[in-house]
Amino acid sequence: MIRINLEITAHSPLAIGRQKPGGSISEVETYIPGSVIRGAIAGLMIREARKTGTDFANDPDSDFKTLFIDGGGIFQNAYPAIADLGDRLQVNSDVRVLPATALSAKGKPGFKPKGNGVFDSTIDRFYADLFGQVYDPNCPKDGGRVDPYKVFYSRSDDRYLVHSTSTRLLTRAGINRRRATAEDQLLYSIQVLDEVKCKNGKDVSMAFCGSILVVESIAEDFYDYLKRNAQNLRLGGSTSRGLGKVSLKLPEKESLKLQPTNLSPEKEEPKDPSSDLRERLGAFNTAFQNRWRLWRMFDRSVLDPTIDRTYFTIGLQSEAILTERWQRSIVISPAILQTAAGNLSGEVKLEAAYSSYDYRSGWNNAWGLMKDTELVTDRGSVYLFSVESAHQEEWIAALTNLENRGIGDRTMEGFGQVRVCDEFHRVFREEAV
């Protein structure tokens, strides 16, 4: 598959709603879900097909069928790309979700120098449990209480940057269709994402960065289609009222072949794993072993857990829909991981899990119906696994594919994006950033 990176620039407010089950208030998302991007592009294709009389349903070789029905396209979430550098705003494309195990001061949270620093607790929590100790860290700067810190972030020149969006309420009047005037006592409000961010009196258009993974057979045609319609896309709700206008910025066409994902069909042998994941895995296990030497002072009779075992984390970069034995789950169990990895040999053990849940629904543009409400595992959730070191190489290949393909259900809509051995797990309390 070929990865097409997208930079989505907002030119009007975005009404990307999320309604909780049983509630009457629709909140706005803080990012653009992959399902919204997928639905918008599919809707645009369907409208164009109706104008030209094209029948996708009876054309088994259509690009539309390959992309949306046969699973030839994976539409990943687009996260806010504007970062505040203090004196200016800057677009950073490599935006990630901070792990759920990240902690920061309750009184003054955030990255340095504005906040008291952020650090990760995954490895230290594991060893605290192993040695029967209570893990209750405090802020390394003021000694105060720490709480989980949940943000989108990026890294630039050894500096950690927070990415965020702002929202506002738009109040509208209902229209009497018979008189074509405002209806009495019919006001309503829509919560929307702002289309600009302001810094030093200058407005910068809000930008979001995401990716679409497409099978190579239609990648070039699909790229050309996105290029032609870069100014024609509308995202979210209330598009007939002027909301949701965006434009797309795509990489140069020649660079697409330089961005293969090493994503292989399940029936094929996996390709060589990326050196990036191998480096992350090696650095994580080095930090894991170094931390063991520090914690073993509590009980030198405890055996070294790193002997003949390789440890890795799976962090959710988007919400995931997990199913085990036909039931919803919020934990990536060894059975779920083995199934997603292709039932590799060797024992895989779940060492720790840090996760929570939420609910998601949506609108099916093609059917004109609400989607089912799904129980989802929150983005940022972290799972620590270990495998026998003898099987490390085959697991590296499987995890490389998993990073691109995702885990769980509805991965084509952006659910189940993962990152293995996130670098932030190596930021310890005494080195808070």
N, C-alpha and C positions, 0 to 999 in steps of 0.2 A: 504493500500500500504506500501511497505518497501522501505526505503531510503538507497541507496548504495552510499556512499561518495567516490569520486574519487580524486586521486592526479595524475595529468598528467605531466610527465617529458619530456621535449623536448630534443631530441638527434640530431636534425638538424634544420635549420631555418624553420619557419612556414609561408607559404604564404596563409594567411587567408584574402582574399580580400573583399573589399566593394566598389562597383562602384556606384557613384551617377548618377541619371538619366540625360541623355544628355551629360555626361562627357566621355572623352576618357582615363582618368587616373584612375587606380584602386588603391585605398589606402588600407592599411592593417589595420585590426582590432587590438585593444589593448588587446583583450581577445579572448577566444575560445567560439563562440556561441554554444548554445545547438543544433541548427540545423546542425552544422558541425559535432558534436559528433554523433548525431543521424544518419546522412547520412553516416558517415564513418563505423559505426557498421552495418547498414543495407546493405551497399555495400559489406562489408566483408562476411556477411551471404549469400548474393545473389551469390557471386563468388564461395563460398564453395558449395552452392546448385547446381550450374551448373556443378561442377566437379563430384558430386555424383548422378546427375540426379534427385534431389529432386524438386518437383513442389509445391511451396508455394501457388500458385494461386488456386489450386484445393484441397487444404487441409484445411478445415474450422477449424480444431483443432490445427493447427500449432502454435508454440510459436511466430513465425515471425508475423503471422496475429494478434495475441493477442497484441503483443508489438507495432507494427507500424501501423496497420490498425484499430484495435478496441480501440485504446487509452489506452492500458495497460501500457504504459511507458511514463514518462515525463522527458525529457532530459534538465536539467537546465544548464545555462551558467557556464563556468569555468573561474574564474577570477585569475589574477596573484597573486601568493601566497608568493613571495619572498619580505621580508621587510628588510630595512636597519636599523640596530640597532646602527649604528655609528662605532662600532669596528668589526662588523661581519654581515653577512646576515643570515636570519632565515626564515623558512617556517612556516607561520601561515595559518591555514585552514579556519578560520572564517572571510572571506573577504567580505566586504559590499561596497555598493555604497553610497557615502556621499550625503545627501539630497540636492536638488537644492536650499534650503533656507539657506544653510551654507554660511557664509561670512568670508573673511579674508582680511588682509591688502593688498592694491594694491602694495605698495612698497616692502614689505617683507612678502609674503604670506606663509602660512604653519603652521603646528602644532608647539607648543613650544617644545624644546627650540630653534630650528633652525629658526622658523618663529615667527611672532608676535602674533600667536594664531588664532584659528578658533572658531566661535560661530554660533549658530542657531538663526533664526529670525522668525520662524513660529508663535509662541505664541504672541510675541511682535507686529508683523505685524497685527495680528487679533485685538488686543486691541487698537492699534493706529488707525485703521479704525473705530472701535466702538466708540472711543472718538473724532473722527474727527481731529486727529493729523497727521502731516507728519512724517513718520518713516524714518529717514535718519541717521543711526548710523555711528560713526567713529571708528577707531581702538582704542581699549582700552589702547594700549601701547604707541603709538606715536601720536594719534589724527588724523591720516591721513585717506584718503579715503579707503573704503572697497569695494570689488567686490565679486561676487559669486566664490566659490572655489570648483572645481569638481575633485575628485580623488577617487580611490579605497582605502579603509583604513581598519585597524583592530586595536584591542585594546589589549595590553599586559601589565599586571602589572601597571594599571592606566596610561599607556602611549599610545598615539595614533601614529600609524605607517602608512606611506604611501606605497602603493603597486603600482609598475609601471613596464612597459616593455620598452625596447629600440628597435629601428628598424634600418635597413640599406637597401641599394640598392644592388642587385646582378645583374651584367651585363652579359648577355649571347649572344652568336652568333647563328643565325639561321643556320640550316644544309640543304645543298642541297641534297635531297634524291637520286638523280641520281648519283652524284659523291661521296656522303658520306663525304663531306668536308664542311668547313665553307662557307656559302653563302656570296658573296660580298655585302657590304652596307646593311647588315641586322643584326643590333645589337638591343637588347631590354633589358630593366631593370625590375626587379621584386622587389617590396618592401616587406620585410619579417620581422618577429619578430625574434630577436636574440635568440639563443638557450642557451646562458649563460649570467650570470651577473658576473662582476668582482669586487672584494673588496680586498684591500691590496695585490694585486698581485695574488689572488687566484680566480679561475673560479668556479662558482657554476651553475649547470644545472638549467635552467629556469623551474619553476613548476607552475602549474595552479590547482586550487581546484574547484570542482563542485560536482553535485549530479545527480543521476538518481533515479526516483521514479518508482517502478515496483509493479504490482499487486502481491499479495502473492502467487497465484497459480503457477506462473512461476519464482518467485524471486530466488529460489535456483538454478534452471537450468540456468537462465540467469547469476547469479553470477559465476557459474562454467564455463560458456562459456567465460566470461570476463577474468577469471583467466587463462584459457588455452591460450587465445589470447592476453595476456597483453603486449607482445612484437611485435605483428603483426599489430598493428593499424597504419594507416597513416591519418593525418589530413590536410585539406586544399588542395590547388592546387599544381600543378607541382610535384606530388609525384613520377612520372616516372623519374624525374631528380634529385632524391635524397633528395627532401624536404619533410617535414611533418612527419619524423620518431619520434614516441613518445613511451613511455611505461606507463603502468597503475599501480598504487599502490592502492590496495583495503584493506578495513578493514578486520579483521578476520571474518570468516564465522559465528562463534558463536555469534558475536555482532550484527548481522543483526536484529535478533528478538527483540533486545533491542532498535531499532530505528524506531518504528512505527510512522507514520505521522498523525494518527487520521483522515486520509482522507477517507471519506465515499462516496459511490456512491450517486448521487443526489436523488435516489428514497428511500434511507435508512435514518433512523434517524441518525443525527450526533452523534458522540461519545463525551465523556466528553472533554471539551476544556483543552488545556495544561495550567499548572500553570504559565508557562513562559509568555504567552500572557496576562494572567490575571494580573500578577505583573506589566508588562509594561503599561497596560491600567490604573491600579490604580495609578502608579507613575506619569504618564502623566497628569491625572486629578488632582492629588494633586498639581503638579507644575502649572497647569492651574489656579487653585483656588488661589494659593499663588501669582501668577502674577497679578490676579485681584485686590488683596488688595493693590498692589503697584500702579497700573494704575488708580484706582478710585479717586485718589487725583485730577484729572483733572475735574471731574464732579460727585459729589456724588449723583446726581439725577438719574443717569443711573442705571437701574436695573441690578442685578447680573445675567449674562447670564448662569452661571453654575447651577442655581436652577432647579432641576428636569431634568437636561439634562446631558448626558455623551458624552464627546468629544473623538475623536480618529483620528489619521492620517493614511492614506494609502500612503506609499512611494514605488515607482517603483524601484525594484532592477534590472530590465532589461527593454529593450524597450517593449512597449505594442502596440497591434493592437486593437483599440477600435472601435466598431461599434454601432451606435444608429439610429434606423429607416433607416436601409440600407445605412447609410452614415458614412464615417470615422469621428472620433472625436479625439481630443487630451485631452479631459477632462473626468474623471470618474464622470458622472452625477449620481444623485440619482437613476434614472431609471436603468442605467447600473449596479450600485452597488446592487440594489434590485434584479435584475435578477440573478446576480452572487451569491448572498447570499441565493437565494431560495424564494424571495418575502415574507420576514418576516413582521410581523405586526408592527405597529408603524411608525411614520413619521421619515424619515432620511433627514437631511438637509445638503447641501454642503455649508460650511462656507467660504472656501477660496480654491483657486487652483493656483499652481505655476508649470507651465509645458511649454514645447516647443516641437518641432517636428523635424523629420528627415525622410529619406527614406531608405528602405532596399530592396534588391533583393537577389538573390542567385541562386544556381544550384541544380536541382533535379537529384540526382545520378541515381535513378531508371529509370526515363523517358529520361534522357540525354537531358534535356531542361532547359532553364532559367526559374526561378520562376517569378511570377508577381512582379512588383515593388509596395511595400506597403508603405503607409503613417504610420509612427510609432510615438508614444509618447516617448520622450527621457527618458532614465533611470535617476533616481534621482528625477523625478517629484513628487510633494507632494500635497496631497488633504486632507483638514481638514473637517471632518464631525461631526455632532452631532445627537444623537438619544435620545428619551425619556428614562430616567433612569429606568423606569419600565420594559423596554425591554432589559436591558443590558445583562442579562445572555444568551438569545438566540442569541444576536449579537456576544457575545464572541465565542460561538460555531461556528457560521457561518464564522467569521473572521479567526478562527483557520484553518478551512478547506480551506479558500481562500488563506492563506499563502502557503499552500502546492499545491493546485490545480492551482493557478494563475488566472488571469482575462483577458478577451478579447479572441481574436482568436489565433490559433496556439500555445497554451500553451504547447503542447507536444514538441515543438521545442525550448523551453526556453523563449518564449515571455510571458510577463505579470507576472513575478515574483514580489511579493509584500512583504513588511514588515510593520506590523501594529505598530504604536506608537514607532518608532525607538528611542532608548535611547538618540541619539544625539540631539533630539528636546529639551531636558532638559538642554542643555549647553547654558547658557545665556551670554550676552556680558560681564558682570562683572566677569564671571567665564570662560573666553575663555581658551581653552586648546591648 
